[in-house]
Amino acid sequence: MNRSFAFLAAVFAPCAAAAAPFAYVSNEGSASVSVIDVATGTITATIKTGDKPRGIAVSSDGSRIFVSEQAGNALAAYDAKSGRELARTAIGKSPEAVYLSADGRWLAVAVEEEDQVAIVDARTLQVVRKLATKGRNPEHAVWSPDGKRLFVSGENTDAVDIIDTTSGEVVNQVKVGERPRGIGFLPDGSRAYAAAENADRVGVIDVARGESVASVAAAARANGIAVHPDGKHVFVSSGGKGFVQVLETAGNTIVAEVEACKRPWNMAVTPDGATLYVACGRSDAVAVIDARAFKKLGEIAVGKLPWGVAIR
């Protein structure tokens, strides 16, 4: 089931004794979530979901995973150990990415065809509020680290909406380039990075001011964003080139490129900052990248058309 594992096992074996997190991969084409033990690089379970799972998040205690299921217009919660469905709620037409707030209480779900963000109680899975966006076809709605803002990328626009989570209003739009997709924050919350797929750029936003401070040229079809826990580097997936670029935040410059796979998509970094997992939409695999040395370690075969990765 797995590829390049003779090498991967040797790399990850020294970490196996310590408690290691799991990576959860939503497979849009096979209606499943692949569960990867990051200590060994092996698939430990496959959870069956509703059709076309896309967005994925993990509860703060790691006991539940939350999956947006586009075909059913639903958000579902699954037991992370048994894979049993725990709850399901109607969320709106064509839900996309799912993000958990830093305090673990709330989920933000981008509802693409309704131009809304649904706010969901992570304990009860009840929709408590729906926030209208100005940008059309929202894909990612990402909480700022302090929970005071949601940054929302609308595919059919050239800007990121900034929503005040108290008032529920869009307080600003920041232009980043045509077709914004993935968004990530520095750990201190000072800046946000947004990939603009059709512009081949990454917009850098000053969070306090709600203003663009830089625009970085990226490779073709810049898409996913993942921020290293130390805040020194941002990873940008290039769907058109098949690799991941490394942006150094000190100077907002691209300092490395790592070959990944066919159509790298959304990504996540392990909490210790050691490893980057990249969903490879056309490879039916996850690329595993050394997030410090910026080298590819191998691939792990998952389901069809992997879309999202979450690690908790």
C-alpha positions, 0 to 999 in steps of 0.5 A: 500500500505504501511507497518508498517505505524501506527508506521512510521506516528508517527515517521515522523509526527513532521517533516511534517510542515517543507519542507521535501524532497522526495525519488525516488525509481526505480522499475526495475520489474514494470517499474516505480518510486515510490515517497515517502514523507519522512515527512510522509512515504507515497507514493505520486505518481508512475511515469511510465517509460521505461522498467527496470529502474535502476539508478536514480538521482534528479536535484539540484532544485528537479524539474526533475528526471533522470532514466536509462532504461536498456531495452531501452538503454536510459536515460530519464528525468521526471518532478518530480511533474507531472511524465511527460516525458521531454526528452529521449536520447540514452545512450548506451547498458545496462545503470546502475547507474546515478550520478549528479555532485555536481554543478548540471550540469552533469550526469555520467551514467555507460554503462555496456556493452560498458565499458564506462561512458557517461557524459550528460548535465543535462539541455539538456540531450545531451551526451557530452562525453564518457569515456572508462573504464579499468574495465569491466562492470561498474555499478557505476560512482560516482563524487568526491565532487570537480568534478575532478574525477570519481570513477568507479566500474567494476563488472567484475574486482577487482578494482575501476577506477579513471578517471580524468574528465578533460583529460577523462583518467583513471589515476589509478586503485585501488584494492578493491576486486572482483566484486566492486559495490557501491561507496561513498565519505566522505563529505570532499572528502578525502576518498572513500568507495567501496563495493566488493560483491564477496570479502565481503569487503569494500575498503577504498581509499585515494582520493588525493593519489589514493591509498587503505588505508584499507580493511574492512571485511563486511557481505556476498555480500556487495553491496550498499554504502551510506555515512552519511552527517556527515561523521562519518559513512558509510552504507553497504548493505549485499545482502547475509544477508539481513541487513545493516552494519554500518562502523565507519570511524574514525577506519574503523570498523563495529560498528552495523548491522541493519536487513533490508529486502530481498536483500538490494541493493542501498541506500540513506540518507536524507539530515538531516542525520536522515533516511536511505532508502534501496531498497529491491530487493526481498521484493518489498519494501524500508526499512526505518532505523533510521540513527542515532540510527541504528534501523529499523523503518519499510518498505514501499511497492513500485514496483517490484524489487526496484533497486535504491534510490535518495533523493534531 
